[in-house]
Amino acid sequence: MNLDDPSLIGRFLQGESNAFEALVKRHQRPVYTFLLRMSESPKIAEDLFQETFLKVLKGLPTYSEQGKFDS
């Protein structure tokens, strides 16, 4: 699946669960790397990564395409 983030989010909201998986995979490395640098602990970084994407999942219904998903 080679879609931009808003398209993946739209597909997920229409019921395609694999679209969220693609979104997570796309952002996994930079988010995890950032969290690892900040926490200096792989275990903490992994926990924070899971918490982060759980919040993303819960917030997707109110996502606005006006902003970028990443920076």
PyMOL Python script that loads the backbone (N, CA, C, O; Angstrom):
from pymol import cmd

cmd.read_pdbstr("""\
ATOM      1  N   MET A   1       0.854  -1.166   0.000  1.00  0.00           N
ATOM      2  CA  MET A   1       0.000   0.000   0.000  1.00  0.00           C
ATOM      3  C   MET A   1       0.901   1.230   0.000  1.00  0.00           C
ATOM      4  O   MET A   1       1.624   1.470   0.966  1.00  0.00           O
ATOM      5  N   ASN A   2       0.860   2.000  -1.066  1.00  0.00           N
ATOM      6  CA  ASN A   2       1.747   3.140  -1.225  1.00  0.00           C
ATOM      7  C   ASN A   2       0.955   4.442  -1.261  1.00  0.00           C
ATOM      8  O   ASN A   2       1.091   5.218  -2.207  1.00  0.00           O
ATOM      9  N   LEU A   3       0.147   4.688  -0.266  1.00  0.00           N
ATOM     10  CA  LEU A   3      -0.704   5.869  -0.200  1.00  0.00           C
ATOM     11  C   LEU A   3      -0.133   6.872   0.788  1.00  0.00           C
ATOM     12  O   LEU A   3       0.657   6.510   1.660  1.00  0.00           O
ATOM     13  N   ASP A   4      -0.535   8.142   0.651  1.00  0.00           N
ATOM     14  CA  ASP A   4      -0.106   9.134   1.629  1.00  0.00           C
ATOM     15  C   ASP A   4      -0.877   8.926   2.934  1.00  0.00           C
ATOM     16  O   ASP A   4      -1.847   8.169   2.984  1.00  0.00           O
ATOM     17  N   ASP A   5      -0.429   9.612   3.984  1.00  0.00           N
ATOM     18  CA  ASP A   5      -1.033   9.417   5.303  1.00  0.00           C
ATOM     19  C   ASP A   5      -2.531   9.721   5.333  1.00  0.00           C
ATOM     20  O   ASP A   5      -3.296   8.908   5.852  1.00  0.00           O
ATOM     21  N   PRO A   6      -2.982  10.864   4.794  1.00  0.00           N
ATOM     22  CA  PRO A   6      -4.432  11.118   4.824  1.00  0.00           C
ATOM     23  C   PRO A   6      -5.250  10.033   4.112  1.00  0.00           C
ATOM     24  O   PRO A   6      -6.354   9.703   4.545  1.00  0.00           O
ATOM     25  N   SER A   7      -4.715   9.489   3.037  1.00  0.00           N
ATOM     26  CA  SER A   7      -5.419   8.414   2.326  1.00  0.00           C
ATOM     27  C   SER A   7      -5.491   7.149   3.168  1.00  0.00           C
ATOM     28  O   SER A   7      -6.520   6.476   3.206  1.00  0.00           O
ATOM     29  N   LEU A   8      -4.381   6.829   3.847  1.00  0.00           N
ATOM     30  CA  LEU A   8      -4.378   5.658   4.727  1.00  0.00           C
ATOM     31  C   LEU A   8      -5.370   5.843   5.864  1.00  0.00           C
ATOM     32  O   LEU A   8      -6.099   4.916   6.216  1.00  0.00           O
ATOM     33  N   ILE A   9      -5.396   7.034   6.434  1.00  0.00           N
ATOM     34  CA  ILE A   9      -6.325   7.311   7.528  1.00  0.00           C
ATOM     35  C   ILE A   9      -7.767   7.182   7.033  1.00  0.00           C
ATOM     36  O   ILE A   9      -8.609   6.586   7.705  1.00  0.00           O
ATOM     37  N   GLY A  10      -8.039   7.736   5.874  1.00  0.00           N
ATOM     38  CA  GLY A  10      -9.379   7.626   5.302  1.00  0.00           C
ATOM     39  C   GLY A  10      -9.785   6.184   5.081  1.00  0.00           C
ATOM     40  O   GLY A  10     -10.916   5.802   5.382  1.00  0.00           O
ATOM     41  N   ARG A  11      -8.880   5.387   4.562  1.00  0.00           N
ATOM     42  CA  ARG A  11      -9.188   3.967   4.334  1.00  0.00           C
ATOM     43  C   ARG A  11      -9.424   3.231   5.644  1.00  0.00           C
ATOM     44  O   ARG A  11     -10.316   2.389   5.750  1.00  0.00           O
ATOM     45  N   PHE A  12      -8.603   3.567   6.649  1.00  0.00           N
ATOM     46  CA  PHE A  12      -8.805   2.933   7.947  1.00  0.00           C
ATOM     47  C   PHE A  12     -10.184   3.283   8.501  1.00  0.00           C
ATOM     48  O   PHE A  12     -10.895   2.417   9.013  1.00  0.00           O
ATOM     49  N   LEU A  13     -10.551   4.542   8.397  1.00  0.00           N
ATOM     50  CA  LEU A  13     -11.842   4.974   8.922  1.00  0.00           C
ATOM     51  C   LEU A  13     -13.009   4.368   8.156  1.00  0.00           C
ATOM     52  O   LEU A  13     -14.132   4.333   8.658  1.00  0.00           O
ATOM     53  N   GLN A  14     -12.750   3.889   6.942  1.00  0.00           N
ATOM     54  CA  GLN A  14     -13.777   3.213   6.156  1.00  0.00           C
ATOM     55  C   GLN A  14     -13.770   1.705   6.393  1.00  0.00           C
ATOM     56  O   GLN A  14     -14.515   0.967   5.748  1.00  0.00           O
ATOM     57  N   GLY A  15     -12.920   1.247   7.328  1.00  0.00           N
ATOM     58  CA  GLY A  15     -12.956  -0.158   7.703  1.00  0.00           C
ATOM     59  C   GLY A  15     -11.777  -1.007   7.273  1.00  0.00           C
ATOM     60  O   GLY A  15     -11.775  -2.211   7.531  1.00  0.00           O
ATOM     61  N   GLU A  16     -10.780  -0.434   6.631  1.00  0.00           N
ATOM     62  CA  GLU A  16      -9.618  -1.216   6.194  1.00  0.00           C
ATOM     63  C   GLU A  16      -8.555  -1.201   7.299  1.00  0.00           C
ATOM     64  O   GLU A  16      -7.745  -0.276   7.371  1.00  0.00           O
ATOM     65  N   SER A  17      -8.559  -2.209   8.145  1.00  0.00           N
ATOM     66  CA  SER A  17      -7.638  -2.244   9.286  1.00  0.00           C
ATOM     67  C   SER A  17      -6.179  -2.299   8.852  1.00  0.00           C
ATOM     68  O   SER A  17      -5.306  -1.821   9.576  1.00  0.00           O
ATOM     69  N   ASN A  18      -5.901  -2.871   7.691  1.00  0.00           N
ATOM     70  CA  ASN A  18      -4.518  -2.948   7.230  1.00  0.00           C
ATOM     71  C   ASN A  18      -3.960  -1.562   6.871  1.00  0.00           C
ATOM     72  O   ASN A  18      -2.744  -1.401   6.763  1.00  0.00           O
ATOM     73  N   ALA A  19      -4.818  -0.578   6.687  1.00  0.00           N
ATOM     74  CA  ALA A  19      -4.347   0.777   6.405  1.00  0.00           C
ATOM     75  C   ALA A  19      -3.671   1.373   7.639  1.00  0.00           C
ATOM     76  O   ALA A  19      -2.680   2.093   7.512  1.00  0.00           O
ATOM     77  N   PHE A  20      -4.194   1.082   8.830  1.00  0.00           N
ATOM     78  CA  PHE A  20      -3.536   1.568  10.047  1.00  0.00           C
ATOM     79  C   PHE A  20      -2.204   0.873  10.231  1.00  0.00           C
ATOM     80  O   PHE A  20      -1.230   1.502  10.645  1.00  0.00           O
ATOM     81  N   GLU A  21      -2.146  -0.392   9.936  1.00  0.00           N
ATOM     82  CA  GLU A  21      -0.886  -1.137  10.024  1.00  0.00           C
ATOM     83  C   GLU A  21       0.160  -0.511   9.102  1.00  0.00           C
ATOM     84  O   GLU A  21       1.321  -0.375   9.489  1.00  0.00           O
ATOM     85  N   ALA A  22      -0.233  -0.136   7.907  1.00  0.00           N
ATOM     86  CA  ALA A  22       0.691   0.510   6.972  1.00  0.00           C
ATOM     87  C   ALA A  22       1.158   1.859   7.513  1.00  0.00           C
ATOM     88  O   ALA A  22       2.322   2.226   7.346  1.00  0.00           O
ATOM     89  N   LEU A  23       0.270   2.588   8.150  1.00  0.00           N
ATOM     90  CA  LEU A  23       0.608   3.882   8.736  1.00  0.00           C
ATOM     91  C   LEU A  23       1.631   3.698   9.860  1.00  0.00           C
ATOM     92  O   LEU A  23       2.611   4.439   9.937  1.00  0.00           O
ATOM     93  N   VAL A  24       1.405   2.725  10.717  1.00  0.00           N
ATOM     94  CA  VAL A  24       2.339   2.448  11.813  1.00  0.00           C
ATOM     95  C   VAL A  24       3.698   2.046  11.246  1.00  0.00           C
ATOM     96  O   VAL A  24       4.727   2.556  11.692  1.00  0.00           O
ATOM     97  N   LYS A  25       3.715   1.150  10.284  1.00  0.00           N
ATOM     98  CA  LYS A  25       4.986   0.702   9.701  1.00  0.00           C
ATOM     99  C   LYS A  25       5.751   1.865   9.077  1.00  0.00           C
ATOM    100  O   LYS A  25       6.977   1.927   9.166  1.00  0.00           O
ATOM    101  N   ARG A  26       5.032   2.778   8.450  1.00  0.00           N
ATOM    102  CA  ARG A  26       5.675   3.933   7.806  1.00  0.00           C
ATOM    103  C   ARG A  26       6.390   4.817   8.826  1.00  0.00           C
ATOM    104  O   ARG A  26       7.469   5.343   8.550  1.00  0.00           O
ATOM    105  N   HIS A  27       5.794   4.978   9.990  1.00  0.00           N
ATOM    106  CA  HIS A  27       6.334   5.905  10.982  1.00  0.00           C
ATOM    107  C   HIS A  27       7.068   5.210  12.129  1.00  0.00           C
ATOM    108  O   HIS A  27       7.550   5.872  13.048  1.00  0.00           O
ATOM    109  N   GLN A  28       7.152   3.897  12.078  1.00  0.00           N
ATOM    110  CA  GLN A  28       7.730   3.123  13.174  1.00  0.00           C
ATOM    111  C   GLN A  28       9.172   3.515  13.470  1.00  0.00           C
ATOM    112  O   GLN A  28       9.498   3.822  14.617  1.00  0.00           O
ATOM    113  N   ARG A  29      10.014   3.512  12.497  1.00  0.00           N
ATOM    114  CA  ARG A  29      11.437   3.770  12.735  1.00  0.00           C
ATOM    115  C   ARG A  29      11.691   5.172  13.281  1.00  0.00           C
ATOM    116  O   ARG A  29      12.356   5.298  14.309  1.00  0.00           O
ATOM    117  N   PRO A  30      11.187   6.242  12.636  1.00  0.00           N
ATOM    118  CA  PRO A  30      11.504   7.572  13.181  1.00  0.00           C
ATOM    119  C   PRO A  30      10.896   7.820  14.570  1.00  0.00           C
ATOM    120  O   PRO A  30      11.523   8.466  15.411  1.00  0.00           O
ATOM    121  N   VAL A  31       9.690   7.314  14.814  1.00  0.00           N
ATOM    122  CA  VAL A  31       9.068   7.526  16.124  1.00  0.00           C
ATOM    123  C   VAL A  31       9.823   6.739  17.188  1.00  0.00           C
ATOM    124  O   VAL A  31      10.143   7.275  18.249  1.00  0.00           O
ATOM    125  N   TYR A  32      10.107   5.478  16.910  1.00  0.00           N
ATOM    126  CA  TYR A  32      10.831   4.658  17.890  1.00  0.00           C
ATOM    127  C   TYR A  32      12.216   5.238  18.157  1.00  0.00           C
ATOM    128  O   TYR A  32      12.645   5.302  19.310  1.00  0.00           O
ATOM    129  N   THR A  33      12.917   5.658  17.118  1.00  0.00           N
ATOM    130  CA  THR A  33      14.260   6.226  17.278  1.00  0.00           C
ATOM    131  C   THR A  33      14.221   7.476  18.150  1.00  0.00           C
ATOM    132  O   THR A  33      15.064   7.656  19.029  1.00  0.00           O
ATOM    133  N   PHE A  34      13.236   8.338  17.902  1.00  0.00           N
ATOM    134  CA  PHE A  34      13.075   9.538  18.723  1.00  0.00           C
ATOM    135  C   PHE A  34      12.838   9.160  20.182  1.00  0.00           C
ATOM    136  O   PHE A  34      13.478   9.707  21.079  1.00  0.00           O
ATOM    137  N   LEU A  35      11.919   8.225  20.418  1.00  0.00           N
ATOM    138  CA  LEU A  35      11.600   7.819  21.779  1.00  0.00           C
ATOM    139  C   LEU A  35      12.792   7.153  22.465  1.00  0.00           C
ATOM    140  O   LEU A  35      12.997   7.333  23.665  1.00  0.00           O
ATOM    141  N   LEU A  36      13.561   6.400  21.722  1.00  0.00           N
ATOM    142  CA  LEU A  36      14.752   5.765  22.273  1.00  0.00           C
ATOM    143  C   LEU A  36      15.787   6.808  22.672  1.00  0.00           C
ATOM    144  O   LEU A  36      16.397   6.699  23.736  1.00  0.00           O
ATOM    145  N   ARG A  37      15.992   7.815  21.834  1.00  0.00           N
ATOM    146  CA  ARG A  37      16.939   8.891  22.181  1.00  0.00           C
ATOM    147  C   ARG A  37      16.481   9.626  23.436  1.00  0.00           C
ATOM    148  O   ARG A  37      17.300   9.977  24.285  1.00  0.00           O
ATOM    149  N   MET A  38      15.177   9.858  23.555  1.00  0.00           N
ATOM    150  CA  MET A  38      14.657  10.609  24.697  1.00  0.00           C
ATOM    151  C   MET A  38      14.683   9.788  25.988  1.00  0.00           C
ATOM    152  O   MET A  38      14.939  10.330  27.063  1.00  0.00           O
ATOM    153  N   SER A  39      14.423   8.496  25.884  1.00  0.00           N
ATOM    154  CA  SER A  39      14.324   7.665  27.087  1.00  0.00           C
ATOM    155  C   SER A  39      15.624   6.934  27.419  1.00  0.00           C
ATOM    156  O   SER A  39      15.870   6.582  28.573  1.00  0.00           O
ATOM    157  N   GLU A  40      16.447   6.711  26.408  1.00  0.00           N
ATOM    158  CA  GLU A  40      17.695   5.950  26.551  1.00  0.00           C
ATOM    159  C   GLU A  40      17.450   4.519  27.038  1.00  0.00           C
ATOM    160  O   GLU A  40      18.340   3.897  27.618  1.00  0.00           O
ATOM    161  N   SER A  41      16.256   4.007  26.802  1.00  0.00           N
ATOM    162  CA  SER A  41      15.918   2.648  27.215  1.00  0.00           C
ATOM    163  C   SER A  41      15.043   1.997  26.149  1.00  0.00           C
ATOM    164  O   SER A  41      13.951   2.490  25.864  1.00  0.00           O
ATOM    165  N   PRO A  42      15.504   0.897  25.554  1.00  0.00           N
ATOM    166  CA  PRO A  42      14.678   0.223  24.544  1.00  0.00           C
ATOM    167  C   PRO A  42      13.312  -0.196  25.079  1.00  0.00           C
ATOM    168  O   PRO A  42      12.316  -0.096  24.362  1.00  0.00           O
ATOM    169  N   LYS A  43      13.249  -0.657  26.311  1.00  0.00           N
ATOM    170  CA  LYS A  43      11.968  -1.098  26.889  1.00  0.00           C
ATOM    171  C   LYS A  43      11.018   0.083  27.047  1.00  0.00           C
ATOM    172  O   LYS A  43       9.847  -0.007  26.679  1.00  0.00           O
ATOM    173  N   ILE A  44      11.514   1.178  27.589  1.00  0.00           N
ATOM    174  CA  ILE A  44      10.679   2.360  27.760  1.00  0.00           C
ATOM    175  C   ILE A  44      10.252   2.903  26.404  1.00  0.00           C
ATOM    176  O   ILE A  44       9.098   3.290  26.219  1.00  0.00           O
ATOM    177  N   ALA A  45      11.190   2.931  25.450  1.00  0.00           N
ATOM    178  CA  ALA A  45      10.863   3.421  24.108  1.00  0.00           C
ATOM    179  C   ALA A  45       9.782   2.564  23.462  1.00  0.00           C
ATOM    180  O   ALA A  45       8.887   3.093  22.803  1.00  0.00           O
ATOM    181  N   GLU A  46       9.850   1.269  23.640  1.00  0.00           N
ATOM    182  CA  GLU A  46       8.837   0.366  23.083  1.00  0.00           C
ATOM    183  C   GLU A  46       7.474   0.621  23.724  1.00  0.00           C
ATOM    184  O   GLU A  46       6.458   0.676  23.032  1.00  0.00           O
ATOM    185  N   ASP A  47       7.456   0.776  25.045  1.00  0.00           N
ATOM    186  CA  ASP A  47       6.199   1.067  25.741  1.00  0.00           C
ATOM    187  C   ASP A  47       5.603   2.393  25.281  1.00  0.00           C
ATOM    188  O   ASP A  47       4.403   2.491  25.026  1.00  0.00           O
ATOM    189  N   LEU A  48       6.453   3.412  25.179  1.00  0.00           N
ATOM    190  CA  LEU A  48       5.984   4.722  24.724  1.00  0.00           C
ATOM    191  C   LEU A  48       5.490   4.671  23.288  1.00  0.00           C
ATOM    192  O   LEU A  48       4.520   5.341  22.935  1.00  0.00           O
ATOM    193  N   PHE A  49       6.158   3.878  22.463  1.00  0.00           N
ATOM    194  CA  PHE A  49       5.734   3.722  21.070  1.00  0.00           C
ATOM    195  C   PHE A  49       4.323   3.149  21.019  1.00  0.00           C
ATOM    196  O   PHE A  49       3.470   3.642  20.281  1.00  0.00           O
ATOM    197  N   GLN A  50       4.085   2.112  21.801  1.00  0.00           N
ATOM    198  CA  GLN A  50       2.758   1.503  21.826  1.00  0.00           C
ATOM    199  C   GLN A  50       1.710   2.477  22.340  1.00  0.00           C
ATOM    200  O   GLN A  50       0.612   2.554  21.788  1.00  0.00           O
ATOM    201  N   GLU A  51       2.032   3.214  23.381  1.00  0.00           N
ATOM    202  CA  GLU A  51       1.100   4.202  23.921  1.00  0.00           C
ATOM    203  C   GLU A  51       0.821   5.307  22.900  1.00  0.00           C
ATOM    204  O   GLU A  51      -0.313   5.764  22.757  1.00  0.00           O
ATOM    205  N   THR A  52       1.863   5.722  22.200  1.00  0.00           N
ATOM    206  CA  THR A  52       1.718   6.775  21.195  1.00  0.00           C
ATOM    207  C   THR A  52       0.753   6.357  20.105  1.00  0.00           C
ATOM    208  O   THR A  52      -0.161   7.106  19.760  1.00  0.00           O
ATOM    209  N   PHE A  53       0.951   5.158  19.556  1.00  0.00           N
ATOM    210  CA  PHE A  53       0.092   4.744  18.457  1.00  0.00           C
ATOM    211  C   PHE A  53      -1.302   4.322  18.922  1.00  0.00           C
ATOM    212  O   PHE A  53      -2.242   4.309  18.126  1.00  0.00           O
ATOM    213  N   LEU A  54      -1.440   3.983  20.182  1.00  0.00           N
ATOM    214  CA  LEU A  54      -2.781   3.765  20.721  1.00  0.00           C
ATOM    215  C   LEU A  54      -3.540   5.098  20.750  1.00  0.00           C
ATOM    216  O   LEU A  54      -4.723   5.153  20.415  1.00  0.00           O
ATOM    217  N   LYS A  55      -2.853   6.163  21.150  1.00  0.00           N
ATOM    218  CA  LYS A  55      -3.473   7.493  21.145  1.00  0.00           C
ATOM    219  C   LYS A  55      -3.774   7.941  19.720  1.00  0.00           C
ATOM    220  O   LYS A  55      -4.810   8.555  19.463  1.00  0.00           O
ATOM    221  N   VAL A  56      -2.871   7.636  18.795  1.00  0.00           N
ATOM    222  CA  VAL A  56      -3.120   7.965  17.385  1.00  0.00           C
ATOM    223  C   VAL A  56      -4.383   7.248  16.920  1.00  0.00           C
ATOM    224  O   VAL A  56      -5.258   7.854  16.302  1.00  0.00           O
ATOM    225  N   LEU A  57      -4.469   5.967  17.218  1.00  0.00           N
ATOM    226  CA  LEU A  57      -5.631   5.172  16.825  1.00  0.00           C
ATOM    227  C   LEU A  57      -6.921   5.774  17.369  1.00  0.00           C
ATOM    228  O   LEU A  57      -7.906   5.904  16.643  1.00  0.00           O
ATOM    229  N   LYS A  58      -6.912   6.137  18.637  1.00  0.00           N
ATOM    230  CA  LYS A  58      -8.105   6.712  19.253  1.00  0.00           C
ATOM    231  C   LYS A  58      -8.447   8.084  18.674  1.00  0.00           C
ATOM    232  O   LYS A  58      -9.616   8.469  18.647  1.00  0.00           O
ATOM    233  N   GLY A  59      -7.437   8.823  18.210  1.00  0.00           N
ATOM    234  CA  GLY A  59      -7.661  10.164  17.694  1.00  0.00           C
ATOM    235  C   GLY A  59      -7.974  10.244  16.215  1.00  0.00           C
ATOM    236  O   GLY A  59      -8.342  11.312  15.725  1.00  0.00           O
ATOM    237  N   LEU A  60      -7.840   9.155  15.497  1.00  0.00           N
ATOM    238  CA  LEU A  60      -8.042   9.204  14.044  1.00  0.00           C
ATOM    239  C   LEU A  60      -9.417   9.700  13.614  1.00  0.00           C
ATOM    240  O   LEU A  60      -9.503  10.396  12.602  1.00  0.00           O
ATOM    241  N   PRO A  61     -10.488   9.385  14.319  1.00  0.00           N
ATOM    242  CA  PRO A  61     -11.785   9.902  13.878  1.00  0.00           C
ATOM    243  C   PRO A  61     -11.865  11.431  13.846  1.00  0.00           C
ATOM    244  O   PRO A  61     -12.702  11.990  13.137  1.00  0.00           O
ATOM    245  N   THR A  62     -11.011  12.104  14.600  1.00  0.00           N
ATOM    246  CA  THR A  62     -11.041  13.570  14.605  1.00  0.00           C
ATOM    247  C   THR A  62      -9.850  14.186  13.878  1.00  0.00           C
ATOM    248  O   THR A  62      -9.639  15.396  13.956  1.00  0.00           O
ATOM    249  N   TYR A  63      -9.067  13.366  13.169  1.00  0.00           N
ATOM    250  CA  TYR A  63      -7.897  13.854  12.433  1.00  0.00           C
ATOM    251  C   TYR A  63      -8.316  14.870  11.375  1.00  0.00           C
ATOM    252  O   TYR A  63      -9.291  14.668  10.650  1.00  0.00           O
ATOM    253  N   SER A  64      -7.568  15.952  11.302  1.00  0.00           N
ATOM    254  CA  SER A  64      -7.824  16.993  10.314  1.00  0.00           C
ATOM    255  C   SER A  64      -6.719  16.966   9.265  1.00  0.00           C
ATOM    256  O   SER A  64      -5.535  16.976   9.602  1.00  0.00           O
ATOM    257  N   GLU A  65      -7.106  16.931   8.007  1.00  0.00           N
ATOM    258  CA  GLU A  65      -6.103  16.892   6.933  1.00  0.00           C
ATOM    259  C   GLU A  65      -5.372  18.217   6.768  1.00  0.00           C
ATOM    260  O   GLU A  65      -4.477  18.319   5.929  1.00  0.00           O
ATOM    261  N   GLN A  66      -5.724  19.216   7.532  1.00  0.00           N
ATOM    262  CA  GLN A  66      -5.068  20.504   7.410  1.00  0.00           C
ATOM    263  C   GLN A  66      -3.619  20.447   7.876  1.00  0.00           C
ATOM    264  O   GLN A  66      -2.774  21.178   7.359  1.00  0.00           O
ATOM    265  N   GLY A  67      -3.332  19.610   8.822  1.00  0.00           N
ATOM    266  CA  GLY A  67      -1.972  19.477   9.334  1.00  0.00           C
ATOM    267  C   GLY A  67      -1.333  18.205   8.833  1.00  0.00           C
ATOM    268  O   GLY A  67      -2.010  17.306   8.336  1.00  0.00           O
ATOM    269  N   LYS A  68      -0.011  18.138   8.969  1.00  0.00           N
ATOM    270  CA  LYS A  68       0.701  16.940   8.570  1.00  0.00           C
ATOM    271  C   LYS A  68       0.675  15.930   9.721  1.00  0.00           C
ATOM    272  O   LYS A  68       0.665  16.308  10.892  1.00  0.00           O
ATOM    273  N   PHE A  69       0.665  14.671   9.377  1.00  0.00           N
ATOM    274  CA  PHE A  69       0.715  13.615  10.386  1.00  0.00           C
ATOM    275  C   PHE A  69       2.078  13.614  11.056  1.00  0.00           C
ATOM    276  O   PHE A  69       2.180  13.387  12.261  1.00  0.00           O
ATOM    277  N   ASP A  70       3.114  13.863  10.290  1.00  0.00           N
ATOM    278  CA  ASP A  70       4.476  13.935  10.849  1.00  0.00           C
ATOM    279  C   ASP A  70       4.999  15.353  10.681  1.00  0.00           C
ATOM    280  O   ASP A  70       4.335  16.213  10.101  1.00  0.00           O
ATOM    281  N   SER A  71       6.195  15.581  11.197  1.00  0.00           N
ATOM    282  CA  SER A  71       6.768  16.924  11.097  1.00  0.00           C
ATOM    283  C   SER A  71       7.720  17.046   9.938  1.00  0.00           C
ATOM    284  O   SER A  71       8.288  18.115   9.715  1.00  0.00           O
TER     285      SER A  71
END
""", "prot")
cmd.dss("prot")
cmd.show_as("cartoon", "prot")
cmd.util.cbc("prot")
cmd.orient("prot")
